[in-house]
């Protein structure tokens, strides 16, 4: 399961598809949603998309243990290998490699 992010003030779960969050680094990162953010008290925070923050956490999780990557690929049974080395999960309308955009042979 992918990373999920919530506001450290109100505990609201933030939407990865469109929400922004104010993040403070240093030690354990702190995250404050737009509604709770107060520039007078939340000094030194950077505004970022929830999508970016969750993507970084997902990448950290995958890279922390090589078995995680093997499990992910094992769960994708419908993949097409490409000469570039990438494997694309084939779904409806997918006709080319996601990495190099070379069309699949039919």
GICORMO-V658240 format. One record per backbone hydrogen bond with DSSP energy under -1.0 kcal/mol. CO is the residue of the C=O (numbers start at 1). NH is the residue of the N-H. If there is no record, write none. Layout:
# GICORMO-V658240
co-><CO;CO>
nh-><NH;NH>
This chain:
# GICORMO-V658240
co-><5;7;12;15;19;21;22;23;24;30;31;32;33;38;38;41;46;48;49;50;51;52;53;54;55;56;57;58;59;60;65;66;67;68;69;70;71;75;78;80;82;86;88;91;95;97;102>
nh-><14;11;7;19;50;48;32;46;30;24;8;22;37;41;42;43;23;21;53;54;55;56;57;58;59;60;61;62;63;64;68;70;71;72;73;74;75;77;90;88;85;82;80;94;104;101;97>
